[in-house]
């Protein structure tokens, strides 16, 4: 909620990845998401039913998981996702086939999930926009998210935009919670949330436009004589899941 509120205050959009099996019991969170939807400030992406790794499932299991999550999101929020964020950044050709057959138009994973080196940004009927920038790195042994400085994240954004024409920035709500007694509490870390606001300001000061994942392709690449790192026609999108 603190992350969503920060984007609301900045009047910038956000894509949030929703896990179907765990959404719906926190009425304050539901209200926060509905309010953001009313202001047309967020895109809701499908982030699976139970955060299970898709390549370990059969094609039919992947389809059932995807549809069950979409149905839950539609029931709660009255929208049907067309963007998929694969759990643990992993997917395979069955995943892409299932997405195509169920009306999805976008997939966005961390860089380790990319099936191949992304091509330069281009128009398509289906888009794969990997996240090559992020705000923190997870220590798998401790479960602790170590924050990157805003300068480090901006450098990643600049590199991604220069190489591919867009930058998807991945963040997780845990990063912005208070870490205590060896785990994350359900309390906002206002220092890190305020730092997120400064990151948004910095992205905008670089001349970039923030968008949801499903709108990245609406921004045209500049011609070859334009500096890609500074073009206002480029887009930087922040996603939370």
C-alpha angles and dihedrals in degrees: 000000000000091000093048090048091052092056090046091054090050091046090232128132129246137193114221124195113220125204106212102213096054102040123093108047099081103075094186091056091046090052091048092053093045090051091052090049090052089056090046088238103130143044117213113220127195109248096177132266102272103002091256118160109261100211087061090060130077118247091257091050091051091050093049091049092049095048094045090054093046090051092052092049091048091049093051102036108017094238133107115219121232095179123077126200107194118224113255087003092278129131140141141203091283088058092053091047092051092047092052093049093050099051100261117150103182141043125185125183137159114276094266089064096056110117091211141354105297115251122230111286110281140162114269145154089243126031132206109194109175120199109245094167131059142168100228143012123228121232100215092200096055102021089232121142111219110206122230119220116258088246090058092049092047090052089054091048092051092049093049094048092047092050102036109013096248141052126215111197116204123210136165129213092233089067090065097047128092113265112216138152091011097307147060120275128208090255126107119244098222093191091061093040090053088048088054088056090053090050090054089050090050093049090053093046088057087064096254127136119225118223142162117266093253091059101048093099090058089074114083122220116247119244120274093264093062122094102247093205093061105032116126087210091070122089136217119197127193118207129190126198 
